[in-house]
Amino acid sequence: MHGAILHIDDCPSDGATDSLACRVSPTPVGLAGVPTVEQIVEALRALGALRAQANAG
């Protein structure tokens, strides 16, 4: 999934471009302009787990 959740790039690219570019999201059915709801939920859960881990340590 490509995008940013709370200013954290949830799917960082390889940095091949440093200019303004359109981003696409790889989804189970191919490339799309936005991620699926399931991909967004997964990214939010991962972010929550990272924050919980950081707060516990």
PQR file with spaces between the fields and no chain letter, atoms N, CA, C, O and H, PARSE charges and radii, in Angstrom:
ATOM       1  N    MET     1       0.846   -1.159    0.000 -0.4000 1.5000
ATOM       2  CA   MET     1       0.000    0.000    0.000 -0.0000 2.0000
ATOM       3  C    MET     1       0.897    1.228    0.000  0.5500 1.7000
ATOM       4  O    MET     1       1.926    1.259    0.676 -0.5500 1.4000
ATOM       5  N    HIS     2       0.499    2.240   -0.764 -0.4000 1.5000
ATOM       6  CA   HIS     2       1.278    3.470   -0.799 -0.0000 2.0000
ATOM       7  C    HIS     2       0.461    4.586   -0.188  0.5500 1.7000
ATOM       8  O    HIS     2      -0.730    4.727   -0.463 -0.5500 1.4000
ATOM       9  H    HIS     2      -0.337    2.215   -1.313  0.4000 1.0000
ATOM      10  N    GLY     3       1.093    5.352    0.617 -0.4000 1.5000
ATOM      11  CA   GLY     3       0.435    6.484    1.247 -0.0000 2.0000
ATOM      12  C    GLY     3       1.094    6.810    2.551  0.5500 1.7000
ATOM      13  O    GLY     3       2.153    6.283    2.889 -0.5500 1.4000
ATOM      14  H    GLY     3       2.061    5.238    0.840  0.4000 1.0000
ATOM      15  N    ALA     4       0.459    7.677    3.269 -0.4000 1.5000
ATOM      16  CA   ALA     4       1.020    8.047    4.557 -0.0000 2.0000
ATOM      17  C    ALA     4      -0.082    8.054    5.589  0.5500 1.7000
ATOM      18  O    ALA     4      -1.167    8.591    5.365 -0.5500 1.4000
ATOM      19  H    ALA     4      -0.401    8.105    2.995  0.4000 1.0000
ATOM      20  N    ILE     5       0.212    7.456    6.715 -0.4000 1.5000
ATOM      21  CA   ILE     5      -0.710    7.455    7.836 -0.0000 2.0000
ATOM      22  C    ILE     5       0.001    8.199    8.954  0.5500 1.7000
ATOM      23  O    ILE     5       1.058    7.777    9.424 -0.5500 1.4000
ATOM      24  H    ILE     5       1.093    7.020    6.898  0.4000 1.0000
ATOM      25  N    LEU     6      -0.584    9.297    9.370 -0.4000 1.5000
ATOM      26  CA   LEU     6       0.015   10.126   10.406 -0.0000 2.0000
ATOM      27  C    LEU     6       1.449   10.496   10.051  0.5500 1.7000
ATOM      28  O    LEU     6       2.335   10.463   10.905 -0.5500 1.4000
ATOM      29  H    LEU     6      -1.443    9.640    8.988  0.4000 1.0000
ATOM      30  N    HIS     7       1.671   10.843    8.808 -0.4000 1.5000
ATOM      31  CA   HIS     7       2.960   11.290    8.291 -0.0000 2.0000
ATOM      32  C    HIS     7       4.017   10.198    8.263  0.5500 1.7000
ATOM      33  O    HIS     7       5.207   10.502    8.172 -0.5500 1.4000
ATOM      34  H    HIS     7       0.951   10.870    8.114  0.4000 1.0000
ATOM      35  N    ILE     8       3.617    8.945    8.337 -0.4000 1.5000
ATOM      36  CA   ILE     8       4.537    7.828    8.222 -0.0000 2.0000
ATOM      37  C    ILE     8       4.211    7.117    6.922  0.5500 1.7000
ATOM      38  O    ILE     8       3.083    6.666    6.721 -0.5500 1.4000
ATOM      39  H    ILE     8       2.651    8.698    8.411  0.4000 1.0000
ATOM      40  N    ASP     9       5.187    7.016    6.045 -0.4000 1.5000
ATOM      41  CA   ASP     9       4.960    6.344    4.765 -0.0000 2.0000
ATOM      42  C    ASP     9       4.771    4.868    5.037  0.5500 1.7000
ATOM      43  O    ASP     9       5.711    4.181    5.439 -0.5500 1.4000
ATOM      44  H    ASP     9       6.103    7.381    6.208  0.4000 1.0000
ATOM      45  N    ASP    10       3.555    4.371    4.820 -0.4000 1.5000
ATOM      46  CA   ASP    10       3.257    2.986    5.140 -0.0000 2.0000
ATOM      47  C    ASP    10       3.791    2.006    4.117  0.5500 1.7000
ATOM      48  O    ASP    10       3.754    0.796    4.341 -0.5500 1.4000
ATOM      49  H    ASP    10       2.792    4.928    4.494  0.4000 1.0000
ATOM      50  N    CYS    11       4.278    2.498    3.017 -0.4000 1.5000
ATOM      51  CA   CYS    11       4.865    1.634    2.005 -0.0000 2.0000
ATOM      52  C    CYS    11       5.951    2.415    1.283  0.5500 1.7000
ATOM      53  O    CYS    11       5.746    2.866    0.155 -0.5500 1.4000
ATOM      54  H    CYS    11       4.309    3.481    2.835  0.4000 1.0000
ATOM      55  N    PRO    12       7.096    2.578    1.918 -0.5600 1.5000
ATOM      56  CA   PRO    12       8.139    3.389    1.311  0.2800 2.0000
ATOM      57  C    PRO    12       8.606    2.813   -0.021  0.5500 1.7000
ATOM      58  O    PRO    12       8.666    1.596   -0.201 -0.5500 1.4000
ATOM      59  N    SER    13       8.929    3.690   -0.933 -0.4000 1.5000
ATOM      60  CA   SER    13       9.413    3.250   -2.239 -0.0000 2.0000
ATOM      61  C    SER    13      10.923    3.119   -2.193  0.5500 1.7000
ATOM      62  O    SER    13      11.559    3.364   -1.168 -0.5500 1.4000
ATOM      63  H    SER    13       8.880    4.678   -0.788  0.4000 1.0000
ATOM      64  N    ASP    14      11.472    2.731   -3.314 -0.4000 1.5000
ATOM      65  CA   ASP    14      12.920    2.592   -3.393 -0.0000 2.0000
ATOM      66  C    ASP    14      13.612    3.932   -3.603  0.5500 1.7000
ATOM      67  O    ASP    14      14.834    3.990   -3.739 -0.5500 1.4000
ATOM      68  H    ASP    14      10.956    2.532   -4.147  0.4000 1.0000
ATOM      69  N    GLY    15      12.828    5.011   -3.631 -0.4000 1.5000
ATOM      70  CA   GLY    15      13.404    6.338   -3.798 -0.0000 2.0000
ATOM      71  C    GLY    15      13.847    6.629   -5.213  0.5500 1.7000
ATOM      72  O    GLY    15      14.703    7.486   -5.430 -0.5500 1.4000
ATOM      73  H    GLY    15      11.835    4.964   -3.521  0.4000 1.0000
ATOM      74  N    ALA    16      13.278    5.929   -6.178 -0.4000 1.5000
ATOM      75  CA   ALA    16      13.697    6.089   -7.571 -0.0000 2.0000
ATOM      76  C    ALA    16      13.395    7.480   -8.122  0.5500 1.7000
ATOM      77  O    ALA    16      14.011    7.908   -9.098 -0.5500 1.4000
ATOM      78  H    ALA    16      12.583    5.233   -6.001  0.4000 1.0000
ATOM      79  N    THR    17      12.463    8.177   -7.509 -0.4000 1.5000
ATOM      80  CA   THR    17      12.159    9.521   -7.973 -0.0000 2.0000
ATOM      81  C    THR    17      12.191   10.492   -6.802  0.5500 1.7000
ATOM      82  O    THR    17      11.772   10.170   -5.690 -0.5500 1.4000
ATOM      83  H    THR    17      11.962    7.829   -6.716  0.4000 1.0000
ATOM      84  N    ASP    18      12.693   11.671   -7.077 -0.4000 1.5000
ATOM      85  CA   ASP    18      12.684   12.690   -6.037 -0.0000 2.0000
ATOM      86  C    ASP    18      11.814   13.871   -6.455  0.5500 1.7000
ATOM      87  O    ASP    18      11.878   14.948   -5.862 -0.5500 1.4000
ATOM      88  H    ASP    18      13.034   11.933   -7.980  0.4000 1.0000
ATOM      89  N    SER    19      11.007   13.651   -7.479 -0.4000 1.5000
ATOM      90  CA   SER    19      10.130   14.703   -7.967 -0.0000 2.0000
ATOM      91  C    SER    19       8.675   14.319   -7.708  0.5500 1.7000
ATOM      92  O    SER    19       8.372   13.202   -7.287 -0.5500 1.4000
ATOM      93  H    SER    19      10.954   12.776   -7.960  0.4000 1.0000
ATOM      94  N    LEU    20       7.801   15.258   -7.965 -0.4000 1.5000
ATOM      95  CA   LEU    20       6.380   15.006   -7.813 -0.0000 2.0000
ATOM      96  C    LEU    20       5.969   13.880   -8.749  0.5500 1.7000
ATOM      97  O    LEU    20       6.252   13.928   -9.946 -0.5500 1.4000
ATOM      98  H    LEU    20       8.047   16.165   -8.306  0.4000 1.0000
ATOM      99  N    ALA    21       5.320   12.894   -8.220 -0.4000 1.5000
ATOM     100  CA   ALA    21       4.911   11.756   -9.029 -0.0000 2.0000
ATOM     101  C    ALA    21       3.606   11.193   -8.488  0.5500 1.7000
ATOM     102  O    ALA    21       3.313   11.328   -7.300 -0.5500 1.4000
ATOM     103  H    ALA    21       5.090   12.855   -7.248  0.4000 1.0000
ATOM     104  N    CYS    22       2.841   10.575   -9.337 -0.4000 1.5000
ATOM     105  CA   CYS    22       1.627    9.898   -8.911 -0.0000 2.0000
ATOM     106  C    CYS    22       2.014    8.579   -8.268  0.5500 1.7000
ATOM     107  O    CYS    22       2.936    7.899   -8.719 -0.5500 1.4000
ATOM     108  H    CYS    22       3.079   10.465  -10.302  0.4000 1.0000
ATOM     109  N    ARG    23       1.315    8.236   -7.235 -0.4000 1.5000
ATOM     110  CA   ARG    23       1.568    6.962   -6.580 -0.0000 2.0000
ATOM     111  C    ARG    23       0.378    6.057   -6.817  0.5500 1.7000
ATOM     112  O    ARG    23      -0.764    6.514   -6.855 -0.5500 1.4000
ATOM     113  H    ARG    23       0.566    8.789   -6.869  0.4000 1.0000
ATOM     114  N    VAL    24       0.642    4.800   -6.973 -0.4000 1.5000
ATOM     115  CA   VAL    24      -0.413    3.814   -7.123 -0.0000 2.0000
ATOM     116  C    VAL    24      -0.258    2.773   -6.033  0.5500 1.7000
ATOM     117  O    VAL    24       0.829    2.582   -5.488 -0.5500 1.4000
ATOM     118  H    VAL    24       1.570    4.429   -6.942  0.4000 1.0000
ATOM     119  N    SER    25      -1.328    2.120   -5.731 -0.4000 1.5000
ATOM     120  CA   SER    25      -1.330    1.104   -4.685 -0.0000 2.0000
ATOM     121  C    SER    25      -1.467   -0.280   -5.302  0.5500 1.7000
ATOM     122  O    SER    25      -2.412   -0.536   -6.048 -0.5500 1.4000
ATOM     123  H    SER    25      -2.210    2.275   -6.175  0.4000 1.0000
ATOM     124  N    PRO    26      -0.537   -1.167   -5.000 -0.5600 1.5000
ATOM     125  CA   PRO    26      -0.721   -2.548   -5.447  0.2800 2.0000
ATOM     126  C    PRO    26      -1.814   -3.196   -4.600  0.5500 1.7000
ATOM     127  O    PRO    26      -1.709   -3.229   -3.374 -0.5500 1.4000
ATOM     128  N    THR    27      -2.839   -3.698   -5.229 -0.4000 1.5000
ATOM     129  CA   THR    27      -3.946   -4.349   -4.527 -0.0000 2.0000
ATOM     130  C    THR    27      -4.054   -5.787   -5.017  0.5500 1.7000
ATOM     131  O    THR    27      -3.400   -6.153   -5.993 -0.5500 1.4000
ATOM     132  H    THR    27      -2.924   -3.671   -6.225  0.4000 1.0000
ATOM     133  N    PRO    28      -4.856   -6.595   -4.368 -0.5600 1.5000
ATOM     134  CA   PRO    28      -5.012   -7.985   -4.801  0.2800 2.0000
ATOM     135  C    PRO    28      -5.507   -8.131   -6.251  0.5500 1.7000
ATOM     136  O    PRO    28      -5.299   -9.172   -6.876 -0.5500 1.4000
ATOM     137  N    VAL    29      -6.158   -7.094   -6.780 -0.4000 1.5000
ATOM     138  CA   VAL    29      -6.673   -7.185   -8.145 -0.0000 2.0000
ATOM     139  C    VAL    29      -5.868   -6.341   -9.134  0.5500 1.7000
ATOM     140  O    VAL    29      -6.301   -6.132  -10.267 -0.5500 1.4000
ATOM     141  H    VAL    29      -6.327   -6.248   -6.273  0.4000 1.0000
ATOM     142  N    GLY    30      -4.704   -5.858   -8.712 -0.4000 1.5000
ATOM     143  CA   GLY    30      -3.857   -5.053   -9.588 -0.0000 2.0000
ATOM     144  C    GLY    30      -3.640   -3.662   -9.011  0.5500 1.7000
ATOM     145  O    GLY    30      -4.036   -3.381   -7.880 -0.5500 1.4000
ATOM     146  H    GLY    30      -4.352   -6.028   -7.791  0.4000 1.0000
ATOM     147  N    LEU    31      -3.012   -2.798   -9.789 -0.4000 1.5000
ATOM     148  CA   LEU    31      -2.725   -1.444   -9.337 -0.0000 2.0000
ATOM     149  C    LEU    31      -4.001   -0.616   -9.279  0.5500 1.7000
ATOM     150  O    LEU    31      -4.887   -0.750  -10.122 -0.5500 1.4000
ATOM     151  H    LEU    31      -2.690   -3.026  -10.708  0.4000 1.0000
ATOM     152  N    ALA    32      -4.075    0.250   -8.260 -0.4000 1.5000
ATOM     153  CA   ALA    32      -5.249    1.098   -8.092 -0.0000 2.0000
ATOM     154  C    ALA    32      -4.807    2.463   -7.580  0.5500 1.7000
ATOM     155  O    ALA    32      -3.694    2.625   -7.078 -0.5500 1.4000
ATOM     156  H    ALA    32      -3.354    0.359   -7.575  0.4000 1.0000
ATOM     157  N    GLY    33      -5.680    3.422   -7.711 -0.4000 1.5000
ATOM     158  CA   GLY    33      -5.396    4.770   -7.248 -0.0000 2.0000
ATOM     159  C    GLY    33      -5.434    4.914   -5.740  0.5500 1.7000
ATOM     160  O    GLY    33      -4.891    5.874   -5.194 -0.5500 1.4000
ATOM     161  H    GLY    33      -6.584    3.291   -8.118  0.4000 1.0000
ATOM     162  N    VAL    34      -6.060    3.985   -5.070 -0.4000 1.5000
ATOM     163  CA   VAL    34      -6.151    3.998   -3.604 -0.0000 2.0000
ATOM     164  C    VAL    34      -6.016    2.563   -3.090  0.5500 1.7000
ATOM     165  O    VAL    34      -6.325    1.613   -3.809 -0.5500 1.4000
ATOM     166  H    VAL    34      -6.502    3.205   -5.513  0.4000 1.0000
ATOM     167  N    PRO    35      -5.558    2.407   -1.858 -0.5600 1.5000
ATOM     168  CA   PRO    35      -5.497    1.068   -1.268  0.2800 2.0000
ATOM     169  C    PRO    35      -6.895    0.577   -0.910  0.5500 1.7000
ATOM     170  O    PRO    35      -7.839    1.364   -0.835 -0.5500 1.4000
ATOM     171  N    THR    36      -7.016   -0.713   -0.692 -0.4000 1.5000
ATOM     172  CA   THR    36      -8.290   -1.268   -0.253 -0.0000 2.0000
ATOM     173  C    THR    36      -8.508   -0.937    1.219  0.5500 1.7000
ATOM     174  O    THR    36      -7.567   -0.581    1.927 -0.5500 1.4000
ATOM     175  H    THR    36      -6.250   -1.352   -0.753  0.4000 1.0000
ATOM     176  N    VAL    37      -9.735   -1.053    1.668 -0.4000 1.5000
ATOM     177  CA   VAL    37     -10.054   -0.830    3.081 -0.0000 2.0000
ATOM     178  C    VAL    37      -9.237   -1.795    3.937  0.5500 1.7000
ATOM     179  O    VAL    37      -8.719   -1.409    4.985 -0.5500 1.4000
ATOM     180  H    VAL    37     -10.500   -1.342    1.092  0.4000 1.0000
ATOM     181  N    GLU    38      -9.122   -3.034    3.499 -0.4000 1.5000
ATOM     182  CA   GLU    38      -8.367   -4.025    4.256 -0.0000 2.0000
ATOM     183  C    GLU    38      -6.898   -3.616    4.390  0.5500 1.7000
ATOM     184  O    GLU    38      -6.296   -3.808    5.447 -0.5500 1.4000
ATOM     185  H    GLU    38      -9.543   -3.347    2.647  0.4000 1.0000
ATOM     186  N    GLN    39      -6.323   -3.059    3.333 -0.4000 1.5000
ATOM     187  CA   GLN    39      -4.930   -2.619    3.393 -0.0000 2.0000
ATOM     188  C    GLN    39      -4.767   -1.447    4.361  0.5500 1.7000
ATOM     189  O    GLN    39      -3.769   -1.363    5.076 -0.5500 1.4000
ATOM     190  H    GLN    39      -6.811   -2.903    2.475  0.4000 1.0000
ATOM     191  N    ILE    40      -5.730   -0.563    4.382 -0.4000 1.5000
ATOM     192  CA   ILE    40      -5.675    0.568    5.316 -0.0000 2.0000
ATOM     193  C    ILE    40      -5.775    0.063    6.755  0.5500 1.7000
ATOM     194  O    ILE    40      -5.023    0.503    7.624 -0.5500 1.4000
ATOM     195  H    ILE    40      -6.542   -0.632    3.801  0.4000 1.0000
ATOM     196  N    VAL    41      -6.692   -0.850    7.001 -0.4000 1.5000
ATOM     197  CA   VAL    41      -6.853   -1.414    8.345 -0.0000 2.0000
ATOM     198  C    VAL    41      -5.562   -2.116    8.766  0.5500 1.7000
ATOM     199  O    VAL    41      -5.121   -1.963    9.905 -0.5500 1.4000
ATOM     200  H    VAL    41      -7.303   -1.208    6.295  0.4000 1.0000
ATOM     201  N    GLU    42      -4.959   -2.874    7.869 -0.4000 1.5000
ATOM     202  CA   GLU    42      -3.708   -3.569    8.173 -0.0000 2.0000
ATOM     203  C    GLU    42      -2.596   -2.572    8.523  0.5500 1.7000
ATOM     204  O    GLU    42      -1.836   -2.791    9.466 -0.5500 1.4000
ATOM     205  H    GLU    42      -5.317   -2.999    6.943  0.4000 1.0000
ATOM     206  N    ALA    43      -2.506   -1.487    7.766 -0.4000 1.5000
ATOM     207  CA   ALA    43      -1.480   -0.471    8.034 -0.0000 2.0000
ATOM     208  C    ALA    43      -1.709    0.188    9.384  0.5500 1.7000
ATOM     209  O    ALA    43      -0.754    0.441   10.118 -0.5500 1.4000
ATOM     210  H    ALA    43      -3.123   -1.309    6.999  0.4000 1.0000
ATOM     211  N    LEU    44      -2.969    0.472    9.724 -0.4000 1.5000
ATOM     212  CA   LEU    44      -3.272    1.077   11.022 -0.0000 2.0000
ATOM     213  C    LEU    44      -2.960    0.129   12.172  0.5500 1.7000
ATOM     214  O    LEU    44      -2.461    0.557   13.213 -0.5500 1.4000
ATOM     215  H    LEU    44      -3.746    0.267    9.128  0.4000 1.0000
ATOM     216  N    ARG    45      -3.247   -1.143   11.993 -0.4000 1.5000
ATOM     217  CA   ARG    45      -2.925   -2.123   13.032 -0.0000 2.0000
ATOM     218  C    ARG    45      -1.420   -2.223   13.224  0.5500 1.7000
ATOM     219  O    ARG    45      -0.936   -2.286   14.354 -0.5500 1.4000
ATOM     220  H    ARG    45      -3.653   -1.491   11.148  0.4000 1.0000
ATOM     221  N    ALA    46      -0.682   -2.236   12.124 -0.4000 1.5000
ATOM     222  CA   ALA    46       0.775   -2.288   12.208 -0.0000 2.0000
ATOM     223  C    ALA    46       1.325   -1.064   12.921  0.5500 1.7000
ATOM     224  O    ALA    46       2.238   -1.174   13.740 -0.5500 1.4000
ATOM     225  H    ALA    46      -1.075   -2.185   11.206  0.4000 1.0000
ATOM     226  N    LEU    47       0.778    0.089   12.615 -0.4000 1.5000
ATOM     227  CA   LEU    47       1.196    1.325   13.272 -0.0000 2.0000
ATOM     228  C    LEU    47       0.908    1.265   14.765  0.5500 1.7000
ATOM     229  O    LEU    47       1.736    1.675   15.578 -0.5500 1.4000
ATOM     230  H    LEU    47       0.037    0.179   11.949  0.4000 1.0000
ATOM     231  N    GLY    48      -0.259    0.758   15.124 -0.4000 1.5000
ATOM     232  CA   GLY    48      -0.613    0.599   16.533 -0.0000 2.0000
ATOM     233  C    GLY    48       0.332   -0.339   17.249  0.5500 1.7000
ATOM     234  O    GLY    48       0.721   -0.079   18.387 -0.5500 1.4000
ATOM     235  H    GLY    48      -0.932    0.425   14.463  0.4000 1.0000
ATOM     236  N    ALA    49       0.709   -1.433   16.594 -0.4000 1.5000
ATOM     237  CA   ALA    49       1.635   -2.384   17.194 -0.0000 2.0000
ATOM     238  C    ALA    49       3.008   -1.767   17.382  0.5500 1.7000
ATOM     239  O    ALA    49       3.654   -2.001   18.404 -0.5500 1.4000
ATOM     240  H    ALA    49       0.393   -1.645   15.669  0.4000 1.0000
ATOM     241  N    LEU    50       3.466   -0.981   16.414 -0.4000 1.5000
ATOM     242  CA   LEU    50       4.756   -0.305   16.537 -0.0000 2.0000
ATOM     243  C    LEU    50       4.754    0.683   17.693  0.5500 1.7000
ATOM     244  O    LEU    50       5.714    0.763   18.459 -0.5500 1.4000
ATOM     245  H    LEU    50       2.941   -0.791   15.585  0.4000 1.0000
ATOM     246  N    ARG    51       3.673    1.428   17.810 -0.4000 1.5000
ATOM     247  CA   ARG    51       3.581    2.408   18.903 -0.0000 2.0000
ATOM     248  C    ARG    51       3.525    1.715   20.259  0.5500 1.7000
ATOM     249  O    ARG    51       4.154    2.170   21.215 -0.5500 1.4000
ATOM     250  H    ARG    51       2.893    1.363   17.188  0.4000 1.0000
ATOM     251  N    ALA    52       2.778    0.620   20.348 -0.4000 1.5000
ATOM     252  CA   ALA    52       2.697   -0.117   21.607 -0.0000 2.0000
ATOM     253  C    ALA    52       4.058   -0.681   21.981  0.5500 1.7000
ATOM     254  O    ALA    52       4.442   -0.668   23.151 -0.5500 1.4000
ATOM     255  H    ALA    52       2.267    0.250   19.572  0.4000 1.0000
ATOM     256  N    GLN    53       4.779   -1.170   20.997 -0.4000 1.5000
ATOM     257  CA   GLN    53       6.119   -1.713   21.238 -0.0000 2.0000
ATOM     258  C    GLN    53       7.069   -0.602   21.703  0.5500 1.7000
ATOM     259  O    GLN    53       7.865   -0.806   22.620 -0.5500 1.4000
ATOM     260  H    GLN    53       4.467   -1.181   20.047  0.4000 1.0000
ATOM     261  N    ALA    54       6.983    0.553   21.079 -0.4000 1.5000
ATOM     262  CA   ALA    54       7.845    1.680   21.456 -0.0000 2.0000
ATOM     263  C    ALA    54       7.527    2.146   22.869  0.5500 1.7000
ATOM     264  O    ALA    54       8.432    2.491   23.629 -0.5500 1.4000
ATOM     265  H    ALA    54       6.337    0.719   20.334  0.4000 1.0000
ATOM     266  N    ASN    55       6.258    2.158   23.222 -0.4000 1.5000
ATOM     267  CA   ASN    55       5.852    2.612   24.563 -0.0000 2.0000
ATOM     268  C    ASN    55       6.204    1.605   25.643  0.5500 1.7000
ATOM     269  O    ASN    55       6.405    1.975   26.800 -0.5500 1.4000
ATOM     270  H    ASN    55       5.522    1.877   22.605  0.4000 1.0000
ATOM     271  N    ALA    56       6.279    0.337   25.272 -0.4000 1.5000
ATOM     272  CA   ALA    56       6.590   -0.715   26.248 -0.0000 2.0000
ATOM     273  C    ALA    56       8.087   -0.800   26.522  0.5500 1.7000
ATOM     274  O    ALA    56       8.505   -1.269   27.580 -0.5500 1.4000
ATOM     275  H    ALA    56       6.115    0.037   24.333  0.4000 1.0000
ATOM     276  N    GLY    57       8.890   -0.345   25.562 -0.4000 1.5000
ATOM     277  CA   GLY    57      10.340   -0.510   25.707 -0.0000 2.0000
ATOM     278  C    GLY    57      10.996    0.642   26.252  0.5500 1.7000
ATOM     279  O    GLY    57      12.215    0.634   26.424 -0.5500 1.4000
ATOM     280  H    GLY    57       8.550    0.036   24.703  0.4000 1.0000
